[in-house]
Amino acid sequence: MIKNNLKNRKKIDSIFKVASKIITWSSLVVLAVLLYHVSITGISKLSLDFLNNFPSRFPHKAGIKSALSGSIWMLTFVTLISVPIGVLSAIYLEEYSKKNRITRFVEINIANLAGVPSIVYGILGLAIFVRFFQLDRSVLAGSFTMSLLILPVIIISSREAIRAVPKSIRLGAYAVGATKYQTIRHHVIPIALPGILTGVILSMSRAIGETAPLIMIGALTYVAFVPETVMDPFTTLPIQVFNWASRPQAAFHEVAAAGIIILLIVLLFMNAIAIFLRNYSNKKYDF
Amino acid sequence: MNKFKIITTTLVLSLVLFSCKSSDNSTADMLSGTVKVDGSSTVFPVTEAVAEEFGKIHPKVRVTVGISGTGGGFKKFCIGEIDINDASRHIKPKEVKKAKENNVKYIELPVAYDGLSIVINKNNDFIDYLTVDELNAIWKAGSTMKMWSDVRSDWPNRRIKLYGPGTDSGTFDYFKEAIIGKKNNIRSDFTKSEDDNVLVTGVSGDKYSLGFFGYAYYAENKDKINVVPIDGGNGPVVPSGKTINDGSYTPLSRPIFIYVNPESAKRPEVDEFVKFYLENGDELANEVGYVGMPNKVTKKVIERYTKRLTGSWF
């Protein structure tokens, strides 16, 4: 009896192993096919001119300058707006707030907001930032809208990171007379930093790839200038790529593929920064 | 605390920049300012081409073009948020009312023609042409045409597969009005996509399919799909630059418009842009897959703009 059971369990074990393997690899294959297709189509269009030109009706003259700079402008301001708010909210919720009904209500709402479709944030952004605060279709309006979109994710991941800091660290700091602020500033935050950063970069990656809310607030498709102030109109990489991909001319589909490559490079670059920062801080605070 | 310094400096800086942004657009030789255009993605390629050429002459004028769709553009136009709306159909009574409530007037200017193309698979060898009545019978709500043999008895007994743009697009609206009529409904069991390239792919992979979209998408994909000549009463006509321009491709050739806010047209940069659009639009439209209008129509359109005649034309 026992022997048979063992055989069966071992069989299930090996089936499970193979199944996990197949599933992991098949998703990687899909990714590889996509990357291969995009690079083959787009690589010929990649050049310095492509980075330096504004959009054009001629595929060989079309470039990504306004979209790339728009994306960078937006991302900068999204970081400036969402990181302080997100991290400080997480600190408050984890370290200071009393665990009562109101905080639980806030927590549930933040978790729910993380699941709201992005187009809804676009509608909100249009009503509040574009119309009510009269920011118009500016970099600032877009950045505020995107910040709203990614704040819940930043807050949730920062809280997870802060919660993972061992209680003994805090107690140790209190024991030598540190105030709560000193404990958080010198112990909790540095230890939680890698986790916080990972959450921040992941949500930034989401912000750079989103189109729906920006189209909703009326970020534009044809912009032949680089934004100079936060109140200037702008366009972003995914909007530009979407526009090129829906053109009838096949040559524009190649331009779209080149745009996707640029977008991927920006994303990889951001992820590389995240990994670097994480490794750097991991070495410093090991316990 | 270095980080906080950076943050505050940037915020202060951006506020300073914001307040510095003055609106000195009075220099005569160097026109500057902003022209805000939004609206139909069908008209977008023409407006983009015009904006590109205009930018070469007036590099200081910032022309921005969005693609909120004809309806989405009118929502902004009717409350005075944009200067020009690209429209692939006429303004609707509902939108006229909204504009009136907000004291916004409009100048309706046709800028080019588009020929809605009815397309079939490359391997489809039985369809030689379709009449408007046949199209109506196939597309109307509650249509009994399930097989091609229901349309004409000598056609194969195969299921008709239909492809068309989504119901929010001006192309869809125009097709419905021209083929089905204003009051009646169109059947809903067809494959819809807002991206016309998806429709091209769909029709090119399905021998018994039928689809429709703007002429530019057919013209660019002639190697993948065939176009069906349409009989509107005077014999079958193939859509082409010529038949769309002279109006013989009927009823599926349609004008595309720009709607200009006369208040905005008082600003020199908007005025110059619209004039440039009307003078060069025909040629540029041909370049991007649309059909420019006959010269005498263009003349009338320019006259209409010069006199600032508001309200609908037709």
Interface residues (C-beta under 8 A of the other chain):
Chain A: F54 P55 S56 R57 T76 F77 L80 P84 R137 L140 I215 G218 A219 L220 T221 Y222 V223 A224 F225 E228 T229 V230 M231 P233 N243 A245 S246 R247 P248 Q249 A250 H253
Chain B: I7 T10 L11 S14 L17 F18 C20 K21 T34 K36 D38 S41 F44 P45 T47 E48 A49 A51 E52 G55 R62 V63 T64 V65 G66 I67 S68 K76 D195 D196 N197 V200 G214 A216 Y217 A219 E220 N221 L284 E287 V288 G289
